Amino acid sequence: MTEKYVIFDVETPNARNDRISSIGIAVMEGGRVVDTYSTLVNPETHFDPFNIRLTGITPSMTWDSPTFPELWRQVGGLMESAVLVAHNAAFDMGVLSKCLRAYEIPCPACLPYACTVRMGRKCFPALPDHKLNTMCGHLGIALDHHRADSDALACAALLIRYMEAGLDVKGYIRSFRM
């Protein structure tokens, strides 16, 4: 059976990191991206100036966007059906978990995930760091950093490169307690 991966990235409106202002998703099967999805999300909370500068997302941009519960009705089934992958996955998985708890949305107690930072450290140990922009620059992968759709596609491209280099992704799959 071919493993299905849902590569995702979230942007947050403030330092609490318990709400999402944007999400990007790339679905990967058979070693290639077969579908993508991205949207702004109305976080129903305040925005910190730092996060606005970092992501370019303002409160007015999200007013007509789906709230997290509306978003989860669209993508929850997909995200619960595959191994989730993110760059610095502890952050993205943590934000996702906090949102699910805050809105009291039922989900599995644990979800499988993998982190492309950990994989990058294995594949490219000599790099000065393994941040997404560093990895993409090193490998010539296009990136519009801190834009969830671009970050998710770049993370998918990293995952593909790691697999092509012979990395066994299954050895990096962990379980995240939601």
C-alpha positions as CSV (number, residue, x, y, z in Angstrom):
1,M,0.0,0.0,0.0
2,T,1.3,3.5,-0.9
3,E,1.5,5.8,2.1
4,K,-0.6,8.9,2.0
5,Y,0.9,12.1,3.5
6,V,-0.9,15.3,4.3
7,I,1.7,18.0,4.4
8,F,0.5,21.1,6.1
9,D,1.5,24.5,7.4
10,V,-0.3,26.9,9.6
11,E,0.1,30.6,10.3
12,T,-1.1,32.1,13.6
13,P,-2.5,35.5,14.5
14,N,-0.6,36.0,17.8
15,A,2.0,34.6,20.2
16,R,-0.5,32.3,21.9
17,N,-0.3,30.0,18.9
18,D,-3.8,28.6,19.8
19,R,-5.6,29.9,16.7
20,I,-5.0,29.7,12.9
21,S,-5.1,32.6,10.5
22,S,-4.0,30.6,7.4
23,I,-3.5,26.9,6.4
24,G,-1.9,25.3,3.4
25,I,-2.2,21.6,2.6
26,A,-0.5,19.4,0.1
27,V,-1.7,15.8,-0.3
28,M,1.0,13.4,-1.4
29,E,0.5,9.8,-2.7
30,G,2.9,7.7,-4.7
31,G,5.7,10.2,-4.2
32,R,4.0,13.1,-5.8
33,V,1.6,15.9,-4.8
34,V,-1.9,15.0,-6.0
35,D,-4.0,17.8,-4.4
36,T,-3.6,21.1,-2.6
37,Y,-5.8,23.3,-0.5
38,S,-5.2,26.6,1.2
39,T,-7.4,29.3,2.8
40,L,-7.2,32.2,5.2
41,V,-9.0,31.3,8.5
42,N,-10.9,33.7,10.7
43,P,-9.2,33.1,14.1
44,E,-11.9,34.9,16.1
45,T,-9.2,36.6,18.2
46,H,-6.7,39.4,18.2
47,F,-3.6,39.8,15.9
48,D,-0.2,40.7,17.2
49,P,1.7,43.3,15.2
50,F,4.6,40.8,15.0
51,N,2.4,38.1,13.4
52,I,1.0,40.6,10.9
53,R,4.5,41.7,9.8
54,L,5.6,38.1,9.6
55,T,2.7,36.7,7.6
56,G,1.2,39.7,6.0
57,I,-2.2,38.6,7.2
58,T,-4.4,41.3,8.8
59,P,-7.6,41.0,10.7
60,S,-9.7,42.5,7.9
61,M,-8.3,39.9,5.4
62,T,-9.8,37.1,7.5
63,W,-13.3,38.5,8.4
64,D,-15.1,36.6,5.6
65,S,-12.9,33.5,5.9
66,P,-14.1,30.2,7.5
67,T,-13.6,29.8,11.2
68,F,-11.7,26.9,12.5
69,P,-14.8,24.7,13.0
70,E,-15.9,25.4,9.5
71,L,-12.4,24.6,8.2
72,W,-12.3,21.4,10.2
73,R,-15.5,20.2,8.6
74,Q,-13.8,20.6,5.2
75,V,-10.4,19.1,6.0
76,G,-10.7,17.1,9.2
77,G,-11.5,13.8,7.5
78,L,-8.5,14.2,5.2
79,M,-6.1,15.1,8.0
80,E,-7.3,12.2,10.2
81,S,-6.8,9.8,7.2
82,A,-3.1,10.1,6.6
83,V,0.3,10.7,8.2
84,L,0.6,14.4,8.8
85,V,3.8,16.1,7.8
86,A,5.1,19.5,8.7
87,H,8.4,21.4,8.9
88,N,9.1,21.8,12.6
89,A,6.0,19.6,13.1
90,A,5.8,20.2,16.9
91,F,4.7,23.8,16.2
92,D,2.0,23.0,13.6
93,M,0.7,19.9,15.4
94,G,0.6,21.9,18.7
95,V,-1.4,24.7,17.1
96,L,-3.8,22.2,15.5
97,S,-4.2,20.4,18.9
98,K,-4.9,23.7,20.7
99,C,-7.5,24.7,18.1
100,L,-9.3,21.4,18.3
101,R,-9.4,21.6,22.1
102,A,-10.4,25.3,22.2
103,Y,-13.4,24.6,19.9
104,E,-14.1,21.2,21.6
105,I,-13.9,19.4,18.3
106,P,-13.6,15.6,18.7
107,C,-10.7,13.9,17.1
108,P,-8.5,10.9,17.6
109,A,-6.5,10.9,20.8
110,C,-3.3,10.6,18.8
111,L,-2.4,11.3,15.2
112,P,0.6,10.0,13.2
113,Y,3.0,12.7,12.0
114,A,6.5,13.2,10.7
115,C,8.8,16.2,10.8
116,T,10.9,17.3,7.8
117,V,13.3,19.2,10.1
118,R,14.3,15.9,11.7
119,M,14.6,14.3,8.3
120,G,16.7,17.3,7.0
121,R,19.1,16.9,9.9
122,K,19.7,13.3,8.9
123,C,20.0,14.0,5.1
124,F,22.0,17.3,5.4
125,P,23.8,17.2,8.8
126,A,26.5,19.8,7.7
127,L,24.0,22.7,7.1
128,P,24.2,25.5,9.7
129,D,20.5,25.0,10.5
130,H,17.5,23.2,9.1
131,K,15.0,26.0,8.9
132,L,12.6,25.8,6.0
133,N,14.1,28.8,4.1
134,T,17.6,27.3,4.7
135,M,16.7,23.9,3.3
136,C,14.8,25.3,0.4
137,G,17.7,27.7,-0.5
138,H,20.2,24.8,-0.3
139,L,18.0,22.6,-2.5
140,G,16.8,25.3,-4.9
141,I,13.1,24.9,-3.9
142,A,10.9,27.9,-4.5
143,L,9.5,29.4,-1.3
144,D,7.4,32.5,-0.3
145,H,8.1,32.0,3.4
146,H,5.4,32.3,6.0
147,R,2.7,31.9,3.4
148,A,1.0,28.7,4.4
149,D,0.3,27.4,0.9
150,S,3.9,28.0,-0.2
151,D,5.4,26.6,3.0
152,A,3.3,23.4,2.6
153,L,4.3,22.9,-1.0
154,A,8.0,23.5,-0.1
155,C,7.7,21.0,2.7
156,A,6.2,18.5,0.3
157,A,9.1,19.1,-2.1
158,L,11.6,18.5,0.7
159,L,9.8,15.3,1.6
160,I,10.0,14.1,-2.0
161,R,13.7,15.0,-2.2
162,Y,14.4,13.0,1.1
163,M,12.5,10.0,-0.3
164,E,14.4,10.2,-3.6
165,A,17.6,10.2,-1.6
166,G,16.5,6.9,0.0
167,L,15.3,8.2,3.4
168,D,12.8,5.8,5.0
169,V,10.0,8.2,6.1
170,K,8.4,5.4,8.1
171,G,11.3,5.6,10.5
172,Y,10.4,9.2,11.3
173,I,6.7,8.7,12.0
174,R,5.7,9.5,15.5
175,S,2.4,9.8,17.4
176,F,1.2,13.2,18.5
177,R,-1.1,13.3,21.5
178,M,-3.9,15.6,20.6
